[in-house]
Amino acid sequence: MSARLVANPAPPRVGQAALARLEATLSPQARADLKTAARIWQKVKERGGRVVVATGSGPNLHEGVTTLVAALVTAGLVDGVLTSSAVAGHEMAGALERVKRVDGRRLGLPETVLPADGKLEVALLSPADLELIARQTPLDQDHYRRLLTAPGHEIIKVAGNLAYPTGLWVERIARRLEPLAKTAGQPLEAVAGLGCDPLTMLGACARRGVPCLVSTPQLVGGGQVGLAIGDSVSLSQRSARVAELLASADLIIESGLALAQEIHDGPFELFTGHGLWARHEGLATFSLRDKAVVRIDLDPSLRRAWGAQRQAGAVARTIDQGLPKATSLGLPWRMEMSGFARLPGALPVEADLGAAWPVLAGRVVKSLGVKPGFMCYKQGTELGEGLRRFIVENVRPLDYSCVVQAMKEARSD
């Protein structure tokens, strides 16, 4: 692939001493669970197995987890990714960006068109990135200058959201990519990856030739990006691709997911899902029965549901007796808890993913003797904020010309 051959500069180093300090902030139970998860991951890779990561949005981007996963894909330690359309859109725009938040009312805009807090955002782009975006979509330079000169405060946040021009640009570029994806018979996120930075999951997976897919429960999000992704291939095709990826995995790591039905209650999964009749009708199915599934989640209810099933088979019993799970188990219930708790290879890790991921990945790369190109660290710490600045300054937005060039090269092969 010819796209983005220039390597990113080296990020701030996260050493073993820093990882040890971070690990010490976790609960004893979380530390023990992360050690177990790291051993599972190590053994899977030592025997040539496959690891799939399923990420949600929000903290996975803010904490640099998606950037870490991209580096682990490049290093051969992750063999596929499931994510959300929101994450795909943010990665297309460069993962994180620095924006200035300004009062839209002071710019003469009516409150009826403004967000709840009345604030607008302007992306503080480098000249090179502004030129790149201006080549791909018309920009209102006067509006951009007005936003830049308006009073406000600066923050780092997910890229390509409400900020001008990146938010508008990424939604437009998604619709431009849609016919290319349809013509190629590929999900839009796979085509977008051809022009994405190698320190995004989309870009890393495209370069290594492994799937990076938006799961069906995570399609709605990212505005026009989500709609374009959803329209690029049919729902049945997407579900089949997701099932194929999960079937190939020996270890599935879930990180900050709001929804996981595609994994635990999917249309082609046999053990806890709805794949029985799909198999009966001759469709390809798979089972999570023998797979390891690690879920990093701060919700204590997940561990309680998992523990209730391990100790007394409580989750399975409520299903067998047709009882309401929430009242029977005394837990606020989330749909994916049922499938996760009943999986023999399930392991909940109750911890902040901003701390859990570097500790987990640090143990794995050390045991396997691998040096990834990026390691994240907890947001709010000096090292973590330095790594967030590195992402802002070095992870670049999608280059549409690289997508076109890569697709031309693929057709000529």
N, C-alpha and C positions, 0 to 999 in steps of 0.2 A: 504494500500500500504506500502511495506517495505522500499521503496527507500527514502534515505535522511531523517532519523528520527531525526537527530541532528539539533536543531534549530540554526539559525544564531544569533550572539550576537546583542545586541541592537544598532541601529544606533544613530548618533547625534540627539538630540531632536530639533524639530522645534516647538517652542512655539507660543502662540497667539500674543505676542508682535512682533516676527519676521514676522509672517504672516501679521500683520497690517502694518508694515513698507513696506513690499513687495506690498501690495495692494495700498498703497499710491503712488507707482511709476506708476500705471496704469492710463489710461485716465478716466475721469468721465463716459464716455459711457461704457467703458469696465467694470468698477466697477459695474455699474448698471446692465449690462447684466449678469455678473457673479452672482450677487445676485439673479436675476431671474432664472438662470440656477440651482443654488443651491436649490432654493425653489421647482423647478420642480422635481429635484432628490430626495429631502427629501420627497415630497408627494408621489412619485412613490413607494419608499421603505416603507413608513408608511402604504400604502394600500396593501403591499405584491407584488408589481409589479417587473418588471425585467428591468435591465439596461445593455446595450451592448456598449462597447467601441470599436471604429475603429481607429487604430493608423497607422501612417506612420512610416518611419524609421528616420534617422538623428537625429533631436533635441529631439524626444521622448526618445531615448536612452541616448543621451548626458546629457539631463536635469534630468534624473532619473524618467521620467514619466512612462516608462514601469515598473520600479520597484515599483512605487507607485500603478499603476493599479494592479500589482500582489498582493500587500498587501490589496487592496480594494476587490479583488476577494476572498481572504482568509477571509476577514471580512464580506463577504456576501453582499457587496454594489455594486458589479459588477457581472453580471451573464453570461457573455460571451464576447469574444474578437474576433475582426477581425483585421488581421495585414498583414504584408508583409513577403515574404520568406527571405528577408534580415534581418528583425527583428528576425525571427525564428532562422536563422543561428547565429546571434550575441548572442541570448539568450542561444542557445546550447553551445556556447563557454564561457558563463559567463557574458554577457551583456557589461561590460566595462573591459578594461585591460590596464596595463601600458606597453608601448613599447618603444624601442629605435630605432630612425630613423638613418640609416647609408647610406653612399654613396656606392652604389653597384659597381661603377666603380673602387673604391679603393680595392675592393675584386676581381677584375679581370673579372667582368662580362661585356659583350658587351652591349652597349646602346640599341641595338635592342630588348633585352629581358627585359629591365627595364621600369618602369613607366616613365611618362613624366618628372618628376623631378629627375630621376636617383636614387631615394631613395629606400632602402629596410627597412623592419621593423622586429625586433625581439621581441617576447613577453618575458617580464621579469616575469617569472613564479616562484611561490613558489616551493620548492622541492616536496611538496605533489602533486601539480597540474601537474608538469612535470612528476612525476612518474605515475599519473593517465593516462595522455595522452600516455606515452611510453608503457603502458600496452595495449593500444588500437590500436596503429599504429606504424610501424617502424620509428625511428627517426635517422637522420644523426647527431650524437652528435658532430662530428668534425665541421660540418657546423654551428651548433648551437653555439659552443664555439667561432668560428671565428666571428660570428655576435655579440656575447656578448662583445668581446674584442675590436671590431672596434670602432673608435671614432664616436660620434653622440650625439644627445640630446633626452631626454625622454619626452613623452607626455602621456596623458590618452586619449584613443579613443575607438570606438566600438570594441568589441572582435571578434576574428575569421575572420578578414578581410584579410589584406595582410601580417600580421606578421607570422614569422616562430616560432614555429611549429603550432600554433593554427589555422591559416587560412587553411593550408593544411589538418590538422587533421579533422576539422569540415566538410570539403567537403567529405573526405573519410568516416567519420562516418555516414553522411547522406546517402551515397550509401549503407553502411552496414545495415542501418535501413530500407531501402526501401523494401527488401523482407519480413521483419517482418510486415511492414505496409500492404503490399499487401495480405499476408496470413491472417491477421486479418481483412481485409476489412476496414481499417481505414486510414485517411490521415496521412502522415508521421509525421506531427507536433503533432498530438495527441499521437502517439507512443513515439516520442522523449520526450514529456512532462513527461513521466513516470520516466525518469532519470534526468530531469532538476532540478535545484535549486528551492526551493519554493518561492524565491524572483524573479523568472522570471514569465512572464505571462503563458508560456507553462507549467511550473511546478505547479504553483498555480491552474490553470484550471484543470490539470490532477488530482490533489489531491481533488479538490472539485467536480469533475465529471461534469464540465460545458465545453462547446466548446471553443477552441482557434483555429481559422481557418485562413488560408491564403486566402484572397479573390482572385478571378480570375484576376482582373487587376493588382494585386500586386504579381503575381507568378514569374515574371522574375526579378531575383536579387539573390545575394548570391551565384553565380556560380553554382557548382554542388548541393548545398543545394536547390536552387530554382528548378533545373531540377528534383531532386529526389522527392521533394514535389509535383511538377506537374505530375510526372509519377506515384505517389502512388495511386491516385484514378482518375477516368475520370473527364473531365471538367464538364460534365453534373451532375455527382454525387456531385462534389464540389459546383457547383452553387445551387443545390437543398439544400445542407446542409447550405450554407450561407443564402438562402432564409428562411429556417426553423428557423435559429437563429434570423434573423431580424424580422420575423413574431412574434416571442415570446417576442420581446422587447416592452416596453412602452416608454422608453427613449433611444435614440441612441446618443452617444457623439463621434464626429469625431475630431481627433487631428492630425494636421499637415499632412493631406493626400495630396498626389500629384494626386491621381486618386480616384474617388468615384462612377464610373459608376455602379459597382455591386450593390450599394445601391440605387442610384437615377435613374438608367436607366437599371436595371437588367432584365434578361429574365423571371422572375416570378413575377415582381412587377407591379401592375395595375394602380396606380395613375399617375405616371410620366414615368413609364418604358414601357417595351415591353411585358408585360405579357398577353395581350388580347388574342393572338392566342394560347398561352400555356393553358390558361383557356378553350378556345374553344375546344382544343384537349384533355381535361380531366386531365391535369397536375395540381398539387397543386400550387396555387398562393397566394399572400398576397398583402396588400395595406399599403402604408405609410400615407394615408390620415389622420388618427387620431393619429399618433405617434409624439412625441416630438423629434426633431433632433437639437442638439446643435453642432455647428461647431466652433472650435477654430482655427483661421487662421489669419495670419498677412496681407494677401492680402486685401487692401481696396476695390478692385473691387467686392468682394463677398458681402460686406454690401451694396454697391451701387446698385448691381443687385437686392438684396433682397428688398432694399428700393424702387426701381423703380417699382417692382411688387406690393409691399404693397400700394403704393400711387396711381398708375394708371394702374395696371395690364399690365405693359409694356412688361414683358417677355412673358406672355401668348399671348399678341396681336401680337408680332413678329412671334411667332410660328403659330398662326391662319392665319396670312397673308402671311406666307412663306418668311418672310424677314430675311436677315442676321443679327444675333443678335449683333455681334461686332460693325458693322457700325450703325445699328439702335439705339443702346443704348449708343454708344460712349464708349465702354468698351473693354479692352483686354479680350477675352472670354475663359473660361475653360468649358469643357463639363458638369461637374457636377453642374455648376452654374444654369443651366436651371431647373434641377429637384429640387435642394435645394431651390431656390427662390420661386418656386410655391407650396412648401409644407406648409400647414396652420400652422403646429407646428414647423416651422424652426426658429432658433435663431442664428444669427452669433455673435461670440465674437471676435472682432478684437484686438488681444493681443498676445504678446510673450507667447508661451505655457509654457516656463520655469517659468514664473510668474503666468500665469492664472491657471495652474493646482493646485499648492499648495493652492492658495487662494480659488479656487472652492472646492477642497476636504476638506480643513480646515473648511469651512463653513458647509459642509454636515456632516462631522464626529462630529462636535461640536453639531449640531442640533439633531443628532440621538444618541448622547452619546456613540459613538464607538471610540475605540483607535486602529488605524491600526498599523501594525508592521513596517511601513516605511512611511515617508513623504518626498517628494522631495523639493528642493529649487533651486532658480535660479542659473545657472552656472555663474561663475565669481565672486560670492560673497564668503566670507570666509566660511559661513555655507554651501553653495552649493558645494564648492570644497571639504569640509570635507565629505559630503555625497557621492560625486563621489569617493573619496578614500575608503569609506566604501564599496561601490559596488565592486570596484576592489579587495579589500582584502577579501571579505566575500561571494560574489555570485559566486559559483563554476561552473566549466564546467560540461557538461552532463557526467554521468557515465553509460556506455553501460551495465555494469553488472546489474545495477538497472532496466534497461528496460527489460532485459531478465528475471530477477527474478519476476518483476511485471506481465509480460505476462504469465509466468508459473503459478503464483498464480491465475490469472484470469481464465485460462483454467481449473484449478482444482476445482474452485468454483461450 
